[in-house]
């Protein structure tokens, strides 16, 4: 089975927010360490894509918002985020990055 991710771009006048989540966690809510995080469909559900598409398109962000253990590991491997930016909520990893 090929890993798939939901990929969505939110355009704003001065920012391009790229939201990506692992396919299987869309719509789920995670809790841990006093936090609750919902992988909300309106924000994350865009194109269902494989890793090649993600790598070809992820670089357009000014703000990157990713959730899911596989997408966070991919972004870490590609140097888009640092380990210090990874937050674990329940059993799922979440990270954000800002490009100025």
N, C-alpha and C positions, 0 to 999 in steps of 0.2 A: 504494500500500500504506500502510495506517495503522500508525503506530508502536504497538507493544504492549509491555507491561511485566508482569513477575510482581510481585504485591503481596501481602505477607503480614504479619499482625499477630501479635506474640508478647506475650501479656499476662502480666505478673508482678505480685505484690502492690503494688509501688510504682512500677513502670515499664511503659510501653507502647512496645515496640520495633517500629518499622515498617521492614521490609526490602523493598527494591525493586531489581529488576535489569532490564536490557534483555532482551527475550524470547530473542534469539538466542545469548546468552552463558551461559544457565543450564547448569550442569554443566561448564563449561570451566574450565581452569586457566591462569593468566597468571603470567609470570615476568619480573622485571626489577629492576635495582638491588639484587640480593641478596635479593629478596623473592619469595615464591610465594603466590598467592591463588587459591583455588578458590571458584567461585560455587556453593556447595553447595545441592543441591535441598532437603534438609530445612529449611534456613533461609530460602531465597528463594522456593521454588515454592509459590505460593498462587493467588490469582485472577489469570487472564490478563486484563489490562485495557488500555483505551486512555487517552490523556492526560486526558480529561475526568474519568474515574473517579479517576485518580491525584490530580488537583488537588482533587477533592471530598473525598478521604479521607486525604491525606497529613498534614494538620494535627493528627491525633490523637496524634502521637508525643511521647514524652519523650526517646526516643533514635531517631534516624534513621540507617539504614545503607543506603547506596545504591551500586550498582556498575553501570557501563555508561556509555558516552559520552553517550548520549541522555538518560538519566534524570538524570545529573549536570548536564548543560546546562539541563535543565528546572528542576531545583531551584535552580540558580544564577540563572536568569532570574526565578524566582518569589521570590527573596530568602530562601530557606530555608537556604542555605549561603553561605559566602563563598569566594572564590577561594583564600584561604589554607588552606582545609580540604580542597582537592582533592589527591589523591595519584594519580600515574599509575604503574601496574604493567604493564610490557610496553606494550601499546597500549590498555589500558582504564583509565578513570578510576574512582576510588573516593572516597567522602566519607562523613563521619559528622557528625552534629550532635546536641547535647544541649540540651534545653529544661528550664530549672529553674523 
